[in-house]
Amino acid sequence: MNNNRTWYVQGIRDGIPIFLGYLAVAFTLGIAAKNAGLTAFQATIMSITNLTSAGEFAALGLITSGATYMEMAITQLVINLRYCLMSFALTQKLDSKLPLFHRFLVAYGVTDEIFGVSVSVEGKLNPFYTYGLTSIATVGWTLGTYLGVVSGNVLPARILSALSVALYGMFIAVIIPPAKENKILAGLIAVAMATSSLFTYLPIVREISPGFRIIILTVVIAGIAAFLFPIKDEIAQEKSYAA
């Protein structure tokens, strides 16, 4: 129990940068929600139950255009499909004997940022660490949305644009430390960035939605990396040491 509490507190501490980044980005989301006709209560419920910037921004656009529920469901499926890949990777770090309800709770908080921090933990992942990350991140995302609806129009557009940059800075903070220690990982990050840029500007492929781009690049680059640079699991390493 004490170990779980320690992991939870550590998750909250490590999640403070996520909290700050989410607070800034969700502020802009709150303004968009207000412009779409949502009340502060409705926007807050939307954020606390979704935790997805791209998905919520897309949903607001669909609400404004009067789209059907089916159109919204399909759009959300495409945009958020990348979280399936993240969940596949994250479940490998969880104890195989972990009860199913813990996996459901961890799944609720699978966002780009929470996944990036959780997957960087050495060894097996204690779910309470992710709970800590999710707790503080959810507060930032929900509070930012509420404040955006209530008082977002007061701030100048330049300040809102500057606040949005905080999230990208957090992404950099997540990938730089492990990249410094692993040259292969650093190379893969560079390849992913270059390939993503090509997908954005090259004809035909640039027509692919951002969600599918991420899925395609993740599967292809991660698959090639796993084939060329396999990592022995703990059991295989223990057997090799015993031999």
PyMOL commands that set and color helices and strands:
alter all, ss='L'
color gray80, all
select helices_A, chain A and resi 2-14+16-35+40-50+53-65+69-79+82-91+100-108+112-119+127-154+157-181+183-201+205-207+210-228+234-242
alter helices_A, ss='H'
color red, helices_A
deselect
rebuild
show_as cartoon
